[in-house]
Amino acid sequence: MRRILGFVVWFLLLAWAAPSAAADRPLTILVSIDGFRADYLDRGLTPVMSALAADGARAAMRPSFPSKTFPNHYALVTGLRPDRNGIVENTMQDPDIPGVTFRMSDRATVLDRRWWDEAEPIWVTAEKAGIVTAPYFWPGSEAPIQGVRPHFYKTFDMATPSTARVDQVLAWLDLPAPERPQFVTLYFDVVDTAGHAYGPHSPEVNAAVADVDAAVGRLVDGLKARGLSPNLVIVADHGMAALSSDRVVYMDDVLPAGAYHSLSGGAFMTIYPEAGHEAEVDAALTARHDHFDCWRKAEIPTRFHYGHNPREAPYFCLAATGWALTTRSYKPAHPERGNHGFDPYAAEMAAVFIGSGPAFRHGVRLPPFDNVDVYPLLARLIGVTPQPGDGSLQDVAPALAP
């Protein structure tokens, strides 16, 4: 009986959320503030965003596993967890793309649609429906995913000031109506950068938080000056946890040199045994460890929804929140004082969510929800039929106006 009632509720929600003509929808703007922890909103440094949250909806949002930048940005706009959207890590390999390693900093791989084509981001769906889109600096937006490019996009340049990013969005909105985008994204990275370098509780992070809030204020003022009342969705890809030099595990003490190689280190480490060392690596990793856990790919806990994509490593080692997995040979130019990639259920990994605009109720505080739920929300706001995915509108529906 409970299953039948659940199905009825889900059916009614889908019917209620069915999109109407896109032309009837107001402008939708999706803003990502990389590394903006949900509780940064409580520091008294964000008058603009706090006002938007008070006037609309707010939540602490759970990132997908692993809680890294590219996997979660793609989860937000596809509704598929990294295990299914294909962007399983910031750094990865694919047996069907031999001899190539995908890296965020590698322009060739970022532009190669083969890495992105396992999912359809919302701007591709919108463009297919005849809606003009402008994803600005969003991971994946520079590639012709499934052969489709957005009308407007920009080549990522970390040096672009926050104000210049806002001004470009406003310039797009000044275009004549037939050319003007109906779906826009905006991306800020200064909070994440400060969090890595100085830690989440630092004055530098507070300054970055205030800087982004001012940029959002510039956007809000620019929209008002143009007589626009968009639906504004503000999110982060993950939070940030403090690191310490006394919370480090050296994998050299666990595995002998030459027995393995890894593509990632820090909050987690991906392990690839070298030929002839498979049994040795397996025995060492699957033993009990302090401050981290390792799993064979097929045995990663089900709550992480991970371990089925061929791009994932044979072994995944996850550090306890606030610890780091590294090697003695790794010598970073500057020590990190903050990181992410930890268990997405950890409070430090919770990401901000704010929904404001004509589609949202006023003063709603939602319980924590998974970030893949943002995708069906965006589909409803934009007015397109969502692709099948891992998210549900059910958890965010209480924030939506009738």
WOGIZI-V718770 format. One line per field, one symbol per residue. phi: phi as a letter, one per 40 degrees, with the letter a starting at -180 (. if undefined). psi: psi as a letter, one per 40 degrees, with the letter a starting at -180 (. if undefined). burial: # if it has 16 or more other ideal C-beta (glycine too) atoms within 10 Angstrom, else .. A space follows every 50 residues. Layout:
phi: ???
psi: ???
burial: ???
This chain:
phi: .ccccccccccccccccdccdcccccdbbbbbbdgccdcccbcgbbcccc cccccbbaacbccccccbccdcccccbbgbcddbcgccacbabbdcbcgb bcbdccdccccccdcbccabccccdccccgccbacbgcdgcccccfgbbc dbabccaccccdcccccccccccccddccccbbbbabbbcccdccccbgc bccccdccccccccccccccccccccgbbccbbbbbcacabcbaccbbbc cccbbcdgcabbbaahcabcbbccdgbdccccccccccbcgabbbcdcbc dcccfahbccccccbbbbccdgbbbabcccbccbccbaabhcdcccdccc bcbbbahccbcbgcbccdacccccccccdcccgbcccdaccacdcbdccc cd
psi: ddddddddddddddddehiahddeiihhhhhhghegidedeeefegdddd ddddebiiihhhiihigicdddddddeeehidddeegeidhiihdegieh hhidehddddehdddeeeihidddddddeehhighhehheeeighfehii dhiihhhdehidddddddddddeeiiddehiehiiihheddddddddeie eidddddddddddddddddddddddefhgihhhhiidiahiiiieeghhh ededhiheeiiieiibdihhhhiiheeddddddddeihiheiiiiideeh hdeefieeheeiidihhhiiheihhaidehgidhiheiiaeaheehddeh iihhhiadeiihfhhiiiiieeedddddddddfihiihaeiieddedeeh i.
burial: ................#.#..#..##############.##...##.### .##..#######################################...... .##.....##.#..##.##########...#############.#..### ####.#...#.#..##.###.##......##################### .#.###.#############.##......##############.....#. #..##...##.##########.#.......##.##......####.#..# ...####.#.#################.........########.#.### #######.##...#.#..################.##.#########.## ..
